[in-house]
Amino acid sequence: MSYGTYYKMITAIVLYDLPPHIDKESCRAHFHAIAPGFLEVPGLLRKQFIHAAEGGFAGGSYLWESRTAAEAFYSGSWLDGIIARYGAPPRITYFDTFAIADVPARQAVVFDD
């Protein structure tokens, strides 16, 4: 992945509580099923699907081209799906991304405003 054309990336951490009937393995199966659909999300560069090691909540770590792209996605049908599946809206925290250390690519990238 090349990060060279982006200057102010946004990382969003999205978390939601899991209902008792969604255990680790059903969460994993759902994430495996939906992961390919994220390849076409406008402005999304990377998503890591995450599940708390101690259980109880899950979510994602997203790397976006811009906060505008992130907010557009989170306010659409994705939000309706999260509420329908988990019974409540997610907690979303936005972070300015200043640098990325991509170990497999042996590349460290820094970003300016």
KOLROVEX-875632 format. One record per residue (C-alpha): residue number from 1; residue in one letter; chain; x, y, z. Coordinates in steps of 0.5 Angstrom, whole numbers, plus 500, padded with zeros to 3 digits. Layout:
% KOLROVEX-875632
   pos   code   unit     X     Y     Z
   NUM      A      A     X     Y     Z
...
This chain:
% KOLROVEX-875632
   pos   code   unit     X     Y     Z
     1      M      A   500   500   500
     2      S      A   503   507   498
     3      Y      A   501   513   503
     4      G      A   505   518   499
     5      T      A   499   522   496
     6      Y      A   495   523   503
     7      Y      A   497   529   508
     8      K      A   492   528   513
     9      M      A   489   522   515
    10      I      A   484   520   520
    11      T      A   484   514   524
    12      A      A   477   512   527
    13      I      A   477   507   533
    14      V      A   470   504   533
    15      L      A   467   500   539
    16      Y      A   460   497   540
    17      D      A   458   492   546
    18      L      A   456   485   544
    19      P      A   450   482   546
    20      P      A   450   475   550
    21      H      A   449   471   544
    22      I      A   454   474   540
    23      D      A   461   470   542
    24      K      A   468   470   539
    25      E      A   467   465   534
    26      S      A   460   468   531
    27      C      A   463   475   531
    28      R      A   469   472   527
    29      A      A   465   469   522
    30      H      A   461   475   521
    31      F      A   467   479   520
    32      H      A   470   474   515
    33      A      A   463   475   511
    34      I      A   463   482   511
    35      A      A   471   484   510
    36      P      A   471   484   503
    37      G      A   465   489   502
    38      F      A   470   494   505
    39      L      A   474   494   499
    40      E      A   469   499   496
    41      V      A   468   504   501
    42      P      A   470   511   499
    43      G      A   476   514   502
    44      L      A   477   508   507
    45      L      A   485   506   506
    46      R      A   485   500   511
    47      K      A   480   497   517
    48      Q      A   482   492   522
    49      F      A   476   488   525
    50      I      A   477   487   532
    51      H      A   474   483   538
    52      A      A   476   484   545
    53      A      A   481   479   548
    54      E      A   477   479   554
    55      G      A   470   479   550
    56      G      A   464   483   551
    57      F      A   466   488   545
    58      A      A   468   489   538
    59      G      A   469   494   533
    60      G      A   474   496   528
    61      S      A   480   500   527
    62      Y      A   479   504   521
    63      L      A   484   509   517
    64      W      A   481   514   513
    65      E      A   483   519   507
    66      S      A   479   524   511
    67      R      A   474   525   517
    68      T      A   469   527   512
    69      A      A   469   520   508
    70      A      A   469   517   515
    71      E      A   463   521   518
    72      A      A   459   520   511
    73      F      A   460   512   512
    74      Y      A   458   512   519
    75      S      A   452   516   518
    76      G      A   449   512   513
    77      S      A   446   505   512
    78      W      A   453   502   516
    79      L      A   450   505   522
    80      D      A   443   502   521
    81      G      A   446   495   521
    82      I      A   450   496   527
    83      I      A   444   498   531
    84      A      A   440   493   528
    85      R      A   445   487   530
    86      Y      A   448   490   537
    87      G      A   442   494   539
    88      A      A   446   500   540
    89      P      A   450   505   536
    90      P      A   457   505   537
    91      R      A   462   509   540
    92      I      A   467   512   535
    93      T      A   473   516   537
    94      Y      A   477   520   531
    95      F      A   485   521   531
    96      D      A   489   525   527
    97      T      A   494   520   524
    98      F      A   501   523   524
    99      A      A   505   517   522
   100      I      A   505   510   520
   101      A      A   510   505   521
   102      D      A   509   499   516
   103      V      A   513   494   519
   104      P      A   512   488   513
   105      A      A   513   494   508
   106      R      A   519   496   512
   107      Q      A   516   503   511
   108      A      A   516   509   516
   109      V      A   511   515   513
   110      V      A   510   521   516
   111      F      A   504   526   514
   112      D      A   504   534   514
   113      D      A   497   538   515
